[in-house]
Structure formats: C-alpha cells, structure tokens
C-alpha cells in the first residue's frame, strides 16, 4: 500500500521525536511492503516565526491532501511567559482541530509490565489498567465566546454544546465499548452545569441503541479521585473538552511517564496522531527526549487510519521489548544506562 503522511513536527523536542517515529514507520513499511511519502509542513511557533501564523493555509492544504497526519508538539516559553502575545502556538492547534473537523480525541492509558514500579501509584492499584478516554475536541469552553468587560477587570469564557456534538462523540464511545468490555462511563458535572445536563440526557437517550453496553454516569471530581484510587475499574470514558483535557493528563502519569502515551484525534475524513506530552523546550537538541509516545502514535496511525493491526503490533512489540531490555531514555533509566533519543529510535527500527 502507498500512504501520504503529513508531518507536523512543531516545536521543542517535536522534530527529534518525530524523526524517530518516521524511522520506525519506514522500518514497518519495509517489513510489510508499503511505501510512505512524507509531507512536512509548519505549525506552532515554527510557523509563527516563518509566516506569522501558527497554522498556515499551506499546512492545512498539506493535511487535507494526506491520508493521515503525524503531529509532534507545539509551544515555547517566550509565548507561555507572555500572556499578551497576540499570536500563540496553541491558537494553531485549536484552528487545526476546527478546520480538519477533529472532534474526537482518543487517549488510551495502559501499563507496561516492566514499568509498574516506576508509576507514582502502587503496583496493586494500577496493575491491569487499560482504559480509553474519548474527549470532545472542538466544542465547549475552549471554543466558546470569550473576552473582557469593565475595562479588563472582568473576564468571561462561555461553554456551549449542541446535542449533535454530544451525539457524535458519544457514538464513538459506544462503538468502542462494544469492542471491549461493553462498559461506558459518561463524565460530567450535571449537578451544577447546564451543558453537563445536556450531555447526560443525550447519552441516556442513546442507551437504547446499544442495549449491551452498561453505562455509568459520574461527576468529574469523583472520576479525578477514582483515577488515582482504582484506575483499573474504568474501561471507556467519554467527556467534554475541558474535563477531558485535565483528566487525560492525570491518567497519563499512571504508566510511569508522559513520554509513553500516544493519542489520536479523529474527524469524519482524516485523523491526526500525536504524543500527549508537550514540547519540552528545555530538552531541545540534547538527545534526551523519550520518543516512545511519538512512536506509539505512529502505531495507532497504522491501526486506525490504515486498518493495519499487524503493522501497529510490530511497533508495539518493539517498544515493549525495548522497555523490558532497558533501552530507554533518562526519564526511565533511574540509575541504569540511559540511551539517547536517536539511539532508541535506531534500536526500535532495527528490531522491527
């Protein structure tokens, strides 16, 4: 098969970890007889510096003409430390999600047998954890009207959802639950927020279409606690944009490192795959960043975008073997030998 893949490496460690994902993807393509054409494009601070905006039209055209998008990370301290900056890298991320119609963010959290003792949580609490969040990505408070009043002394951010937005996200959650343990948890704040009440009544109305799925409804604060206490009690969770942003970052540390968790953002016509970690600018160019989340994002790309589970499994198996044999970067080495970003990528590709 032949694939056109957009490469949006972004800022900070993005280009370094992206290079390893491409290296591993090429190894998989060679092993299984595929051909990949890479289409690099600018985004984030790199795009602002080059053309003045974080998601240029030229980048959007590259994404539209591709079979999938691999995305690294965006953001630099000079923007983070300047609240008044008129153009910010994160604006490009929101614009990209909206223009590509990426309404569903799939964020898995799972454990690696060789890393159970590296988690901040006790082994007995996390063993067997294998949960998936579906986060709504193009609605809610991040996309609502926002502004200042009274000479800048009062600020507001409106949270708005339509029933259709909830339905299309919940549909993906129900469908995924049907392929797993047939358990679905809807996370909201229905005791306070009107948007959450819309979420809950919409999902309740959909239950009849999926009679085999056992649906639970939990408040976001309760889920935040249970993720620490009993993460392995969850399977598939669906939630709105802001809640999902926070809860998925909380869940990500269960595995022992944010550098291990991939994600996918899906729309009707295209999907984007990215690690959940940020741009980690302090590590830029030092060859110390963990590339495994980016590499596992490539595995998700083969599985979801291209429907090639064996190719995805080849990448996952290589990652698991590397972790078991201690072929890891400094964030996981803990006194043992630490390998560089490129060395880990080389090892994974050679193993495949």
Secondary structure by P-SEA (a helix, b strand, c coil): cbbbbbbcccccaaaaaaaaaaaaaaaaaaaabbbbbbbbbbccaaaaacccccccaaaaaaaaaccbbbbbbbbcaaaaacccccccaaaaaaaaaaaacccbbbbbbbbbcccccccccccccccbbbbbbbcccccccccccccccccccbbbbbbbbcaaaaaaaaaaaaaaaaacccbbbbbccccccaaaaaaaaaaaaaccccccbbbbbbcaaaaaaaaacccccccbbbbcaaaaaaaaaaacccccccccbbbbbbcccbbbbbbcccccccccccccccaaaaaaaaaaaaacccccaaaaaaaaaaaaaaaaacccccccccccccccaaaaaaaaaaac
